[in-house]
Amino acid sequence: MEEKYKILNTINSPADLSDLNGEELTALAAEIREFLVENVSVSGGHLASNLGVVELTLALHRTLSTPKDHIIFDVGHQSYVHKILTGRREEFHTLRAGGGLSGFTTRKESEHDAFGAGHSSTSLSAALGFAKADKLQGNDAVTVAVVGDGAFTGGMIHEALNNLDSKLPLIMILNENEMSISKNIGHFAKNIARLRVGRRYLNTKKATRKFVLRIPLIGKWLFKLIRNIKKSFKNALFDSNYFEDMGFYYLGPVDGHDRAALERLICEAKEAKCSTLIHIKTVKGKGYEPAEADPDIYHAMPSGAGCGREKSFSSVFGETLTEMAKEDNRICAITAAMASGTGLDVFAKDHPDRFFDVGIAEEHALTFAAGLAAGGMKPVVALYSTFLQRGYDNIIHDIALQNLPVVICIDRAGLAVGDGPTHHGVFDVAFLSEIPELTIYTPATVGALKAAMKKAMGFGKPCVIRYPRGAEKESTKKHFYPNGIYAEPSIIADFVRSDDLDTVIVTHGAIVSEAILAKEMLSDKKVGIVLLECIKPYENTAVKIASILPRSVKRIVFYEEGIRNGGMGMILADALRRLGVLDGREYSIVAIEDPFVRSEKDTPIYKTARISAKDICDMIKE
């Protein structure tokens, strides 16, 4: 390792970068890229985006002084180089592992991580807060927000721009690596842009600024006049610049892999002492040919073990919806910058006119779907569970209140082992269960997913289908669907009403595999399992459970991979109590008490969350 990364192994803090010359910094960038490929190929994570910001991160840490200055990465998935340079190199092999480094920025992990992240488009709002806080407290710190162009498909960035204070010591670095938001300005304008980031230009500009501002009485007035004339001339060449119109001092565009040019611009931005935007252009996957050729594949890589060969819930969802759309030309699909992740890339290819990727705009996606439904279409919105949280009001106000037939497919429901608290899909059952007119399906196998989709598409009312990441569990399939027959979503019991049982576990979703394991571990007990393929309406579910429950049952355990408060267990227990089903019976709820579950070293995530098969066994034995 020492021979392989000669320079990198000497960098234990950002201060160690100051003594390196240009040649050494170039070699360091190459070593960092090799280090990233070697480690992320094993741990999994976001590779292409981090390979693209190596020079930028070096430039930031050579010109800023963290933690006094603040660097805020939008989403945080491109912060790996930042982690390596801020004393976490030796721990980097633990990335995304239990008890290891997070795949995003997190304040608890390091003082250099100014703001925690995981979701898109939040960085500028947070940066404005930091910059304003420093100004109010008299601090001379600089705040930098590193924002990818994809974030501009989300509304929050534009809300922050609308609140911009041009007098703050704030720098926004716009990293354009895929979407072309700048105009094709031609050769002449490109040469002008190149000139504007040159050393001579910046030195001349600084000298002129100092000279003009020193002129007695009229210096400040004259400086503003010159700046306005220059802006008018520049706008005539480049057309109006959106960011300058919003209050930014604009620098760029510049090659984001030219470290020296980046350092000059960051220094210029610091000296300007006003809100400045530095527009850079980078290549995703830079320096690693496979990632450069196909950045989508190398954007988020699985761990070295991979995900297996089984069909995932996401891929089955995408393929099934694509086939359904061939039979019904009113079916259309909507996602928020997650076509591949949700399995809808297949649909996009076969039905491009009925596929809509609205960008990172979950709120718009849901209300857009409501409009499509009101207009006579059959919209299906596919979002990750944690991203759906942004659209809560839209579900209530635009979909449920109007009882519109929108189908919301929630991917990544349940705990996210690698991504951690920012991506745990454990809130959706609780926040959706209280919404009237909404039906919630909870398939535990891909066959049950297909059945739920068929039912939902013909239901004519708003529906939610939630399912986990990855493939189905073979134990669940064998236990509850031995014949491979999937009927209309309902409840399935692994016992008959006449069975002599002491305890029944009522559960839904992927975690039923743990319930099956618990039953095997409690072989000396008389335990049955009820699998819910549909949990809401809860009153209907309660009636069905009451109709199959043996009289011998003394205890019911409600078990779920979601939060306890407001979850299935609480609501269903209340519905059963009102029916008198719990009279003379004990009941318990095994659910997540701490929603922000942080994985622990060498500990399965279910155990960390205290919802493992052993946790059920311990409760029942007590």
C-alpha positions in Angstrom: 0.0 0.0 0.0 2.8 2.4 0.9 4.6 1.8 -2.4 1.4 2.1 -4.4 0.2 5.3 -2.9 3.4 7.2 -2.1 1.9 10.7 -2.0 -1.6 9.8 -0.8 -0.3 8.1 2.2 1.3 11.3 3.4 -2.0 13.2 3.3 -3.6 13.0 6.7 -5.3 16.4 6.7 -6.0 19.2 4.1 -3.0 21.1 5.5 -0.7 18.5 4.0 -1.7 19.6 0.5 -0.1 23.0 0.8 3.5 21.9 0.4 2.9 19.8 -2.8 4.0 21.2 -6.2 2.0 21.0 -9.4 3.7 17.7 -10.5 3.1 16.1 -7.1 -0.6 17.2 -7.1 -1.1 15.7 -10.6 0.4 12.4 -9.3 -1.8 12.6 -6.2 -4.9 13.0 -8.3 -4.0 9.8 -10.2 -3.4 7.9 -7.0 -6.7 9.1 -5.6 -8.5 7.8 -8.6 -6.8 4.4 -8.4 -7.6 4.3 -4.6 -11.2 5.0 -5.3 -11.6 2.3 -8.0 -9.8 -0.3 -5.8 -12.0 0.4 -2.7 -15.4 1.2 -4.2 -15.2 -1.9 -6.4 -15.3 -3.9 -3.1 -17.5 -1.7 -0.8 -19.9 -0.5 -3.4 -20.9 3.1 -3.7 -20.8 6.1 -6.0 -17.8 5.8 -8.2 -18.2 7.8 -11.4 -19.2 11.0 -9.7 -16.3 10.9 -7.3 -13.8 10.2 -10.1 -15.1 13.4 -11.7 -14.4 15.7 -8.7 -10.9 14.8 -7.8 -9.2 18.1 -9.0 -12.1 20.1 -7.7 -11.8 18.7 -4.2 -8.1 19.2 -4.2 -8.6 22.8 -5.2 -11.2 23.4 -2.6 -9.0 22.1 0.2 -5.9 24.0 -1.0 -7.8 27.3 -1.0 -10.1 26.9 1.9 -9.6 26.1 5.6 -12.1 23.6 6.9 -13.8 23.2 9.3 -13.7 27.0 9.8 -14.8 27.3 6.1 -17.7 25.2 5.1 -18.0 22.8 2.1 -21.5 21.5 1.5 -21.9 18.7 -1.1 -25.3 18.4 -2.6 -26.6 14.9 -2.0 -23.1 14.1 -0.5 -22.5 11.1 -2.7 -19.5 12.8 -4.4 -17.7 13.5 -1.1 -15.4 10.4 -1.1 -12.3 12.4 -2.1 -13.2 15.0 0.6 -13.3 12.1 3.1 -10.0 10.8 2.0 -8.3 14.2 2.3 -9.8 14.9 5.7 -8.3 12.1 7.8 -10.5 9.2 6.9 -8.2 7.4 4.4 -7.4 4.6 6.7 -11.1 4.0 7.4 -12.1 4.2 3.8 -12.3 0.4 3.4 -15.3 0.5 5.8 -17.3 2.7 3.5 -21.0 1.8 3.6 -20.3 -1.2 5.9 -21.8 -1.7 9.4 -20.2 0.8 11.8 -18.1 2.2 9.0 -17.9 5.4 7.0 -21.2 6.7 5.5 -21.6 7.0 1.8 -22.7 10.6 2.3 -21.6 13.5 4.4 -22.6 13.3 8.1 -21.9 15.8 10.9 -21.3 13.0 13.4 -18.5 11.5 11.3 -16.2 14.5 11.0 -15.9 18.1 11.8 -15.1 18.7 8.1 -18.6 17.5 7.2 -20.4 20.8 7.6 -23.8 19.5 6.8 -25.4 16.0 6.5 -26.9 15.0 3.2 -28.3 12.1 1.2 -31.1 13.7 -0.8 -30.7 16.2 -3.7 -31.1 19.9 -4.1 -30.7 20.9 -0.4 -27.1 22.3 -0.5 -27.7 25.9 -1.5 -30.5 26.4 1.1 -28.1 25.0 3.8 -25.2 27.1 2.5 -27.3 30.2 2.6 -28.1 29.4 6.2 -24.4 28.9 7.1 -23.3 32.1 5.3 -26.0 34.2 6.9 -25.2 32.7 10.4 -21.5 33.6 9.9 -22.4 37.1 8.9 -24.8 37.6 11.8 -22.1 36.3 14.3 -19.2 38.3 12.7 -17.3 35.3 11.4 -15.1 35.7 8.3 -15.7 32.1 7.1 -16.5 31.2 3.5 -19.2 28.7 2.6 -19.1 26.6 -0.6 -22.0 24.6 -2.0 -20.9 22.0 -4.6 -23.9 21.4 -6.8 -24.3 19.1 -9.8 -26.4 20.2 -12.7 -28.9 17.5 -12.1 -29.9 19.3 -8.8 -31.4 22.0 -10.9 -34.2 19.7 -12.0 -35.4 20.0 -8.3 -37.4 23.0 -7.2 -35.5 23.5 -3.9 -32.4 24.9 -5.6 -34.6 27.5 -7.3 -36.3 28.4 -4.1 -32.9 29.0 -2.6 -31.8 31.1 -5.5 -34.9 33.2 -5.0 -33.7 33.9 -1.4 -30.1 34.7 -2.4 -28.3 37.5 -0.6 -25.7 38.8 -3.1 -23.6 40.3 -0.3 -22.8 37.0 1.5 -19.4 35.3 1.4 -20.9 32.4 -0.5 -19.6 30.3 -3.4 -21.7 28.0 -5.4 -19.8 25.6 -7.6 -22.0 24.4 -10.4 -20.6 21.1 -11.6 -21.9 20.5 -15.1 -21.2 16.9 -16.0 -24.2 15.6 -17.9 -27.0 18.1 -18.6 -26.1 21.0 -20.7 -27.6 24.0 -19.0 -25.3 26.6 -20.5 -25.8 27.9 -24.0 -23.6 26.8 -26.9 -21.9 30.1 -27.2 -19.6 29.5 -30.1 -15.9 29.9 -30.6 -15.6 33.6 -30.0 -17.5 33.4 -26.7 -15.6 30.3 -25.7 -12.3 32.2 -26.1 -13.7 35.1 -24.0 -14.6 32.5 -21.3 -11.1 31.1 -21.4 -9.6 34.5 -21.1 -11.8 35.3 -18.1 -10.3 32.5 -16.0 -6.7 33.2 -17.0 -4.1 34.3 -14.5 -3.3 37.6 -16.3 -7.0 38.5 -16.5 -7.6 37.9 -12.8 -4.4 39.7 -11.7 -5.3 42.7 -13.9 -8.9 42.6 -12.6 -7.7 42.7 -9.0 -5.3 45.5 -9.6 -8.0 47.6 -11.3 -10.5 47.0 -8.6 -8.0 48.1 -5.9 -7.0 51.2 -7.9 -10.6 52.3 -8.6 -11.8 51.8 -5.1 -9.0 54.0 -3.7 -10.2 57.0 -5.7 -11.5 59.5 -3.1 -15.2 60.2 -3.0 -16.2 58.6 -6.3 -14.3 55.3 -6.1 -17.2 53.0 -5.0 -19.6 54.7 -7.4 -17.1 54.4 -10.3 -16.5 50.7 -9.6 -20.2 50.0 -9.7 -20.5 51.9 -13.0 -17.7 50.0 -14.6 -19.1 46.7 -13.4 -22.6 47.4 -14.7 -21.2 48.5 -18.1 -19.1 45.3 -18.3 -22.2 43.2 -17.4 -24.2 44.9 -20.1 -21.5 44.3 -22.7 -21.1 40.7 -21.6 -24.9 40.1 -21.8 -24.8 41.4 -25.3 -22.3 38.7 -26.2 -23.5 35.8 -24.1 -27.2 36.7 -23.8 -28.5 37.2 -20.2 -26.9 35.0 -17.6 -29.5 33.4 -15.4 -27.3 33.2 -12.3 -26.1 36.9 -12.6 -29.8 37.9 -12.9 -30.4 36.0 -9.6 -27.6 38.0 -7.9 -24.5 35.9 -8.4 -21.1 37.1 -9.5 -20.5 34.6 -12.3 -17.1 33.0 -13.1 -16.6 30.4 -15.8 -17.2 28.1 -17.5 -13.9 26.4 -16.7 -12.5 22.9 -17.2 -13.2 21.2 -13.8 -10.1 19.0 -14.2 -7.7 22.0 -14.4 -6.8 22.2 -10.8 -4.7 25.4 -11.1 -7.5 27.2 -12.9 -10.0 26.1 -10.3 -7.7 27.4 -7.5 -7.4 30.8 -9.2 -11.2 31.1 -9.5 -11.9 30.0 -5.9 -9.4 32.6 -4.7 -11.0 35.2 -6.9 -14.4 34.3 -5.5 -13.1 34.6 -1.9 -11.6 38.0 -2.6 -14.8 39.2 -4.2 -16.6 38.9 -0.8 -20.0 38.4 -2.5 -22.1 35.5 -3.6 -20.2 34.0 -6.5 -21.0 31.1 -8.9 -18.2 29.2 -10.4 -19.3 27.2 -13.4 -17.2 24.1 -14.1 -17.4 21.3 -16.5 -16.3 17.8 -15.6 -16.4 14.3 -16.9 -18.1 11.7 -14.8 -15.8 8.7 -14.3 -12.7 10.8 -15.3 -9.5 8.7 -15.4 -11.2 5.3 -15.4 -12.1 4.2 -18.9 -15.1 1.9 -18.1 -16.7 4.6 -15.9 -16.1 7.3 -18.5 -17.7 5.1 -21.2 -20.8 4.2 -19.1 -21.2 6.5 -16.1 -24.7 5.3 -15.4 -23.5 1.8 -14.5 -20.7 3.2 -12.4 -22.8 5.9 -10.8 -23.9 3.6 -7.9 -22.1 0.3 -7.7 -23.2 -2.7 -5.6 -20.7 -4.2 -3.2 -18.2 -6.8 -4.5 -20.7 -9.5 -3.7 -23.2 -8.0 -6.1 -26.9 -8.4 -6.0 -27.2 -12.0 -7.2 -28.9 -13.2 -10.4 -32.5 -13.3 -9.2 -34.9 -10.8 -10.7 -35.3 -7.8 -8.4 -38.6 -6.3 -7.4 -37.7 -3.2 -9.4 -36.9 -5.0 -12.7 -40.1 -7.1 -12.4 -42.1 -4.0 -11.7 -40.7 -2.3 -14.8 -41.2 -5.3 -17.1 -44.7 -6.0 -15.8 -45.8 -2.4 -16.3 -44.3 -2.4 -19.8 -46.3 -5.4 -20.8 -49.5 -4.0 -19.2 -49.0 -0.8 -21.2 -49.0 -2.8 -24.5 -52.6 -3.9 -23.6 -53.8 -0.5 -22.4 -52.6 2.7 -24.1 -53.8 4.8 -21.2 -51.1 3.5 -18.9 -48.2 5.9 -18.5 -45.2 5.9 -16.2 -43.6 8.8 -14.2 -40.4 8.9 -12.2 -38.1 11.5 -10.7 -34.6 11.0 -12.2 -34.7 7.3 -11.3 -35.6 5.5 -14.5 -32.9 2.8 -14.1 -33.2 2.5 -10.4 -37.0 1.9 -10.5 -36.8 -0.4 -13.4 -38.6 2.0 -15.8 -35.8 2.2 -18.3 -37.5 -0.8 -20.1 -40.8 1.1 -20.2 -39.1 4.2 -21.5 -37.6 2.2 -24.4 -40.9 0.5 -25.4 -43.3 3.4 -24.7 -41.3 6.6 -24.9 -44.4 8.8 -25.5 -45.9 7.6 -22.3 -42.8 7.8 -20.1 -42.0 10.9 -18.1 -38.8 11.5 -16.2 -39.6 14.8 -14.5 -36.1 15.2 -12.9 -35.6 15.5 -9.1 -39.1 16.9 -8.6 -41.2 14.4 -6.6 -43.8 17.0 -5.7 -44.4 17.8 -9.4 -44.3 14.1 -10.3 -47.3 13.4 -8.1 -49.4 16.4 -9.0 -48.6 15.8 -12.7 -49.8 12.3 -12.2 -53.0 13.7 -10.7 -53.5 15.8 -13.7 -53.0 12.9 -16.0 -55.5 10.8 -14.0 -58.1 13.6 -14.1 -57.5 13.8 -17.8 -58.4 10.1 -18.3 -55.0 8.4 -18.2 -53.7 5.7 -15.9 -50.5 7.1 -14.3 -48.1 5.1 -12.3 -45.5 7.0 -10.3 -42.4 5.1 -9.2 -40.3 6.6 -6.4 -38.0 5.5 -3.7 -39.6 5.5 -0.3 -37.4 8.2 1.2 -37.9 10.4 -1.9 -41.7 10.1 -1.7 -41.5 11.9 1.6 -41.1 15.2 -0.3 -44.5 14.7 -2.0 -46.6 14.2 1.1 -48.8 17.2 0.6 -49.3 16.4 -3.0 -50.6 12.9 -2.2 -53.1 14.3 0.3 -54.2 17.5 -1.6 -54.0 16.6 -5.2 -54.5 12.8 -5.3 -56.4 11.5 -2.3 -58.7 14.5 -1.7 -59.9 14.2 -5.3 -59.9 10.4 -5.2 -57.9 10.2 -8.4 -56.7 6.8 -9.7 -53.0 7.3 -9.4 -50.9 4.3 -8.6 -47.8 5.1 -6.5 -45.1 2.4 -6.5 -42.8 2.7 -3.6 -39.4 1.2 -4.3 -36.7 0.6 -1.6 -39.3 0.1 1.2 -37.5 -1.0 4.4 -34.1 -0.6 5.9 -31.2 0.5 3.6 -28.1 -1.4 4.8 -25.5 0.5 2.7 -27.0 3.9 2.4 -28.1 4.3 6.0 -30.6 6.7 7.7 -31.1 9.0 4.8 -32.4 6.2 2.7 -34.2 4.0 5.3 -37.7 3.5 3.8 -39.4 3.1 7.2 -41.8 6.1 7.4 -44.1 5.5 4.4 -46.6 3.1 6.0 -47.0 5.5 9.0 -47.4 8.7 6.9 -49.6 7.0 4.3 -51.9 5.1 6.6 -53.7 8.2 7.8 -54.6 9.4 4.3 -58.2 8.7 3.4 -59.2 7.0 0.1 -55.7 5.4 -0.2 -55.2 1.6 -0.5 -51.8 0.2 0.5 -50.6 -3.1 -1.0 -47.5 -4.8 0.5 -46.3 -7.7 -1.7 -43.6 -9.9 -0.2 -42.7 -11.7 -3.5 -42.5 -10.7 -7.1 -45.5 -12.8 -7.9 -47.5 -11.0 -5.3 -46.2 -7.7 -6.8 -47.6 -8.6 -10.2 -51.0 -9.5 -8.6 -51.0 -6.1 -6.7 -50.2 -4.2 -9.9 -53.0 -5.9 -11.8 -55.5 -5.1 -9.0 -54.3 -1.5 -8.6 -54.5 -0.7 -12.3 -58.1 -1.7 -12.4 -59.2 -0.4 -9.1 -60.1 3.1 -10.2 -58.9 4.7 -6.9 -55.6 6.0 -5.5 -53.3 3.0 -4.6 -49.9 2.5 -3.1 -47.7 -0.6 -3.7 -44.6 -0.8 -1.6 -41.8 -3.3 -2.1 -38.2 -3.7 -1.0 -34.9 -3.5 -2.9 -33.4 -6.6 -4.4 -34.8 -10.0 -5.0 -37.5 -11.9 -3.2 -36.6 -14.4 -0.4 -36.9 -18.0 -1.4 -38.0 -18.9 2.1 -41.1 -16.6 1.8 -42.0 -18.0 -1.6 -41.8 -21.7 -0.5 -43.6 -21.0 2.8 -46.6 -19.0 1.5 -46.7 -19.7 -2.2 -45.7 -23.4 -2.7 -47.9 -23.8 -5.7 -46.8 -20.5 -7.3 -50.4 -19.3 -7.4 -51.0 -15.6 -6.8 -54.6 -14.5 -6.4 -56.0 -11.1 -5.6 -54.0 -9.4 -2.8 -55.5 -10.4 0.6 -54.2 -12.0 3.7 -52.5 -15.4 3.8 -52.1 -17.6 6.9 -49.9 -20.6 7.3 -52.5 -22.3 9.4 -56.3 -23.0 9.3 -58.8 -21.6 11.8 -59.1 -24.9 13.7 -55.3 -25.1 14.4 -54.3 -25.3 18.1 -52.0 -22.2 18.3 -50.7 -20.1 21.1 -49.2 -17.2 19.2 -49.8 -15.6 15.8 -47.3 -13.2 14.1 -49.0 -10.7 11.9 -46.6 -9.1 9.4 -46.1 -7.7 5.9 -43.4 -7.2 3.3 -39.9 -8.6 3.0 -39.4 -9.1 6.8 -41.8 -12.0 6.7 -38.7 -14.1 6.1 -37.6 -13.3 9.6 -41.0 -14.3 11.0 -40.6 -17.6 9.2 -37.1 -18.0 10.8 -38.5 -17.1 14.2 -41.2 -19.8 13.8 -38.5 -22.4 13.1 -36.5 -21.2 16.1 -39.6 -21.6 18.3 -40.3 -25.2 17.2 -41.4 -26.0 20.7 -44.1 -23.4 20.6 -47.3 -23.3 18.7 -46.8 -20.3 16.4 -48.6 -19.3 13.2 -48.0 -16.4 10.7 -50.4 -14.1 8.9 -48.9 -12.4 5.9 -50.7 -9.2 4.8 -50.6 -8.5 1.1 -52.8 -5.5 1.7 -52.8 -3.6 4.9 -55.1 -0.6 4.2 -58.1 -0.3 4.6 -57.3 -1.5 8.1 -60.9 -2.2 9.0 -61.2 -4.8 6.2 -57.9 -6.4 7.2 -59.0 -6.6 10.8 -62.3 -8.3 9.8 -60.4 -10.9 7.7 -58.0 -11.6 10.5 -60.8 -12.1 12.9 -62.4 -14.6 10.6 -59.4 -16.9 10.5 -58.0 -16.6 14.0 -58.2 -19.8 16.0 -59.9 -19.5 19.4 -56.8 -21.0 21.1 -54.6 -18.0 20.2 -53.5 -16.2 23.4 -51.1 -13.7 21.9 -50.7 -11.7 18.7 -47.4 -10.2 17.7 -47.6 -7.3 15.1 -44.3 -7.3 13.3 -43.0 -4.8 10.7 -39.9 -3.2 9.1 -41.2 0.3 9.8 -41.6 2.8 12.6 -43.7 1.8 15.5 -45.6 5.1 16.0 -48.4 5.2 13.5 -47.4 2.0 11.8 -49.3 -1.1 10.8 -49.1 -2.6 14.3 -50.6 0.3 16.1 -53.4 0.9 13.7 -54.3 -2.7 13.1 -54.2 -3.5 16.8 -56.7 -0.6 17.4 -59.0 -1.9 14.6 -58.9 -5.4 16.1 -59.6 -4.1 19.6 -62.7 -2.3 18.4 -63.9 -5.6 16.9 -63.3 -7.3 20.3 -60.7 -9.6 18.8 -58.1 -8.6 21.5 -60.4 -9.2 24.4 -58.7 -11.7 26.7 -55.6 -11.8 24.5 -52.2 -10.2 24.9 -50.6 -8.4 22.0 -47.1 -7.0 21.3 -45.6 -4.8 18.6 -42.1 -5.5 17.2 -41.2 -2.5 15.1 -38.5 0.2 14.7 -38.3 2.4 17.8 -35.4 4.5 16.5 -36.2 5.4 12.9 -32.6 6.7 12.3 -31.1 3.3 12.5 -27.3 3.5 12.2 -25.6 0.2 11.2 -23.1 -1.4 13.6 -20.0 -3.3 12.9 -20.5 -7.0 12.3 -24.2 -6.7 13.2 -27.0 -7.4 10.8 -29.3 -4.4 10.3 -32.4 -6.2 11.6 -30.5 -6.9 14.9 -29.3 -3.3 15.2 -32.9 -2.2 14.7 -34.1 -4.8 17.3 -36.5 -6.4 14.8 -34.7 -9.6 14.1 -36.1 -13.1 14.3 -34.3 -13.5 17.6 -35.9 -10.4 19.0 -39.3 -11.9 18.2 -38.3 -15.2 19.9 -37.1 -13.4 23.0 -40.4 -11.5 23.2 -42.5 -14.6 22.8 -40.4 -16.6 25.3 -40.8 -13.9 27.9 
